[in-house]
Every structure is written in C-alpha cells, then in structure tokens.
C-alpha cells in the first residue's frame, strides 16, 4: 500500500458516521487528518445520491479520507460500529483541483496572487498561467464602452498532499473572485473488495 | 498600429461607398417618383414629417436604409461584450461610419430634403438630448453621499429605495453614480454582494427612471416630441409602484437569505454619520426641472434655424438655461466631490459621439414607421397592435438595444398605426389624450411603450447605459459580477420577466 490516503465509502446513519470520524480524530492524535469529503470540498457523492439522501430514500453515504498510516485502525473501528457498513475503500492515487480567476481590483489581485504564487509547501501547480493588463486609457467610468484599466486573469490546477491541498482550497474558497472546482480524487484499487 | 488604422479607414470608406452605390440610385429613382406624385417638401417648423410630406418619404424608403441604424445599435450591444478594448478606442469612428453610410446616399438621393431632415433631428433631438444629459450628469456628479452603513437587508432596501426615487429626478445615470459607491461601501464586509448590485441595476439604473422625462433618455425624447412633463407620472405611477414594490420585496427576501449565510459582521469601528456633500446641487437640479417644465408650458413662437427647420424659442431658452446651470454647478462644486464620484466627461463624450450616429441613422426607420402599414415595416405595425404587444415589443428590443432609439421607434410606430398620415404635431395630442374629439386617444399605447422601454432596459447589461457603468464600478471594487448570460438566467428572467408578466396581466 503506497498511497498516502484511502477513501472509505461508509453507509448507514450519518450522525453515527460523523461520531466515528470524531472518535477516530480524538484517538489517533491531532497530527492525523481525517476528512469527510462533503465538508471540505472534495468530490464525493453524486448529486443524485445527495438528493436521495436528503429525501431519505437512501441511507447516508459518506466519503471519508483516512491517512494510510491509520488505515487498519480506522477500518477496524468502522467494522465494529453496528450501524455502519464499509462499502468500499479505495487507494487515493492523486488529488487536485482546478481554479480560474478574473479580477479588476489591484488589492484583490494581490490577495489572489498570494494564494497561488508561490504555492504552499507540498502543493505543485499544473498549467498555471496568469496575465496582468494595464490600460491607462481605460481609467474612469464609462457608459457605453466599458473597459477596465487593470485586469488580472489566470487559471491552473493545484495538486499535492491532501491536507495542504484541502487547506489551500479552503483559503481560495474565501475569495469570491476565484472560481474553484471540487478537489477531484484519482482512485486506485478497492482494497476492501480485494481482501 | 498604422496598418490596423489604415485598414479600419479603408474598410469604413468601402462600407460608405458600397452603401452609397447601392442606396443612392434607388433613392434618386423613388424620389423622382415621389415628386411626380405631387409631394410637397414644405418647410417644417418642429415637425420632420412636414418637411417630408406627412409620411410620404416613409412610404418610399426600403428597409435597406435602416441598415446603418441596425449596425450602430448592434455595435453598441455587441462590441462591449466581444471586443471591449477595440470598442473603447474606436467607437467614434464606428458611429461616424454608420452615420456616413446613411447620410451620403441620403444626401445624394434626396438633396435639400435630406439636409433638412438631418438638420431637423440635430436641432430638435440631438442637441437638447445631449444638453439635458450633460446637465443632469454634471449636477449629480457633485452630490456625494457619505456615512458608514452596515449592509443589512433593511439598510440595502432603504438605499436602493432612495436611489429609485432619485432616479426620476436626477436621471438613472446620475442616481446610479451617486448611490452605487455608498451601497458598495456598506456591503464591503460581505462575501456575497453581486445580487445587491444586480437589484440596484434593476431599480435605480432602470425602473426608478420611469416617472419623468429627466429619469430616462427615452422619456426625454418623448418630451421633445410633445409628451408633457408629468404625463408619465400621471399615467404610469401605478405600474412603476407595482413593479418597484414587488422587485424590492423579492430583493429583501433574497438579501435576507444571503445575509444569514454571512459570517458575523466586523466591529463597527468609528462610525461616520450620514451626510450629503454638495447638497447645493439639488438647487441646480430644481433649476433643470424648472427649465424643462418651462419649455413645456409656454409658447413663445419659433425662429428659423436654417434649411427649413424652425425651433421653439422656449426650447432654446431651456437649453441655454441648462447649459448655464451645468456650468454654475461645475464651478460651485469642489473638485473633490466629483473625484469622490470618479466623475469625468468621458461618459458625455460617449453619449455625444454615439447618439450623433444614432440620431442620423434613425431617420429612415422613423419615417418608415410613420408611414404605418404602407411603409416597409408595415408587417411590424400590423403585428404590434395592442398595448400589451407594444409593452413587450418595446421591452424586448430595449433589453438588447439602447432604449432611447427603441422608444422613439415604437412611439412613431404607434403614431403610424393610430393616426396614419397625420403630422406628428397633430397626432401626439391624440396619443396622449389631450385632443378633444377625433380618433381615440392612445394613452394605453404610450404608457406601454414608456414602461416597456424604461423597465426592460434592466433585462440585460446592454439594455441601458448605466447598467454597464454600475457593473464596471462593482467589478473594480472586487465584486464577482455575473456574466452576460448569468445575469439573465439567474436574475433578470426569474425575477424581472416574471414580474413583467404579472404586470401585463394586471395592467394591460
């Protein structure tokens, strides 16, 4: 098992699953970052599943991200919980999210630039491009020929260690001018099924 | 760059030349036929139709003549979206090319009649239009609202309501300029602000301007064509109140939901009390209102302006008074007030360049519409024949094209339909319900055109000039404004179009 994280899909009562995760966090120590996908912007259930769960036509499906180091402990805890089933547990091969921004305000542009450039330690960028345009002729307000004297646009994809990526995603979510995708996971084999 | 510039010039010349080659011979031929039919081209006073023989010209002209008009309207609608920087630099040339593309063949084909028609629209429409907009813009640019407000739903409703009421008196552009920055400051702490700006566009930049000719350019054009100052206030106040109240109520609910999703507001810090700086400009505003009212209430005769065109003395006095008021307002207001509103003359230059093109190129469209069912747009006149249809036709076109020429177009369509062959000066009193006897009044038609042009300018960013200005100011403040289609799909269609449908059921 070379993956850094595993994605468990747990079914049952949502509150019990959340209690399980809280318990795992408490017993495994502060350095162990366990995430529930839907809480931190990681792509998990489909919209259909979410809708079905909302109207109680389906049991809760929660996708839980667990570090490889505590995989066995967490699996054992989940297995002993009476009302929780482990539907799958996939290796996470890679995680990434895409972003793009367009900004006409210099102050906000600096804040956006600080989010992505340089990327936080443990995060790398793919296809990151940004462009700044200054057009002094476009200064002032216009009625029929709207242009901006300053423009900062860019896009890219961030990938890297899951906890750092989640933290970066959270910070970027705070900035309304940045459009973000969910964090997408590339999954490997289902280790529960293969056991 | 020189290559690009010379290419632009060559293309412009080719466009004008091609149009002249195509349209001028047809014009000369139809003009000869018109003369043979006994058409008189008597000198008009304030009535373009008189100069052309009561709609005779409109019967001759084909739709080809309206191509430059369509081209300039489409340029205003599309260039800001697809080529904003090109448009920003070259819009005067585009306007000039469109104007020349119509004017050259028109002058070749119709000679003095064409000179008279163009000169008439310059004297009767273009110059008063620019003077009024410049006056209101200058006065409004010196009024600054200061104070620290917390952008809660109640405060936002109050600020938008004040802007909505102001809009009919200082114009939608002026009200938007005065109120947008205080509103943005009040909401700067919030993560979700785009909806506040969108509803501000709906109400302050559009709907609020529907009660007087000062409110929105289309209504001032109506005033210049004989609609009394208080006519819209008297006849559409109920529609305006209904729509404004409903849209404000929807905003309050929407903003409350969004407000609850915000994290706790920051500490107040030192509060700046509410105050209005440059308040003496309200006196100048009263002066503009007085000048416009004066021109609508007194008759001092006419004086010749050349080329068979006459202008009323009271209108000349009005325009002169507005110029004096604007200069006084500018001189008596500290530059810091205007700087606080980011005031420049550029918006007025934009209006001047573009409306010079619009007013010249609109001539054939207006003439064709005045000819009613006998004109090349007879199909439109036949199809749009009830107040609800006028409301929606004017509104839908105002959503995508500038609402001032759209208003004038349907105003003339209504005249052509209800009073075909009657000169404008005699037809308008019937339209507004002020003439005794004769054909039935067209009050419902004009009310529908007025609110259609003003209200539905809010349906898209390109429907009314202040929409773009507000969007631009909000974006420069760091607010992620919706895209062109996002604005329509998320806001204007689910909110405004539904309210307008409801309004149609209730009022028309």
Contacts between the chains, C-beta under 8 A, distances in Angstrom:
chain1	res1	chain2	res2	distance
A	103	B	478	6.9
A	104	B	475	4.6
A	104	B	476	4.9
A	104	B	478	7.7
A	105	B	475	7.7
A	105	B	476	5.7
A	105	B	477	6.4
A	105	B	478	4.0
A	107	B	478	7.2
A	108	B	478	4.0
A	135	B	85	6.7
A	137	B	88	7.2
A	137	B	89	7.1
A	138	B	85	7.3
A	138	B	88	5.9
A	140	B	342	6.3
A	140	B	344	4.3
A	140	B	346	5.4
A	141	B	177	7.6
A	141	B	342	5.3
A	141	B	344	6.8
A	141	B	346	7.4
A	141	B	347	6.5
A	141	B	469	5.4
A	141	B	472	6.5
A	141	B	473	6.4
A	142	B	88	7.2
A	142	B	346	6.2
A	142	B	347	6.3
A	142	B	350	6.3
A	142	B	468	7.0
A	142	B	469	6.6
A	142	B	472	6.6
A	143	B	173	6.7
A	143	B	347	4.4
A	143	B	350	5.3
A	143	B	351	6.6
A	143	B	465	3.9
A	143	B	466	6.8
A	143	B	468	6.4
A	143	B	469	5.3
A	144	B	76	5.9
A	144	B	80	7.2
A	144	B	91	6.9
A	144	B	350	4.6
A	144	B	351	7.3
A	144	B	354	5.6
A	144	B	465	5.6
A	144	B	468	7.0
A	145	B	79	7.8
A	145	B	80	6.4
A	145	B	84	7.4
A	145	B	87	5.2
A	145	B	88	4.4
A	145	B	91	5.3
A	145	B	350	5.9
A	146	B	80	5.5
A	146	B	84	6.6
A	146	B	88	7.9
A	146	B	468	4.3
A	146	B	469	7.2
A	146	B	471	7.0
A	146	B	472	4.5
A	147	B	84	4.9
A	147	B	85	5.7
A	147	B	87	7.9
A	147	B	88	4.4
A	148	B	472	6.9
A	148	B	475	6.8
A	148	B	476	6.3
A	150	B	476	7.9
A	174	B	191	7.5
A	176	B	191	5.6
A	176	B	192	7.4
A	176	B	479	7.6
A	176	B	480	4.9
A	177	B	478	6.5
A	177	B	480	5.1
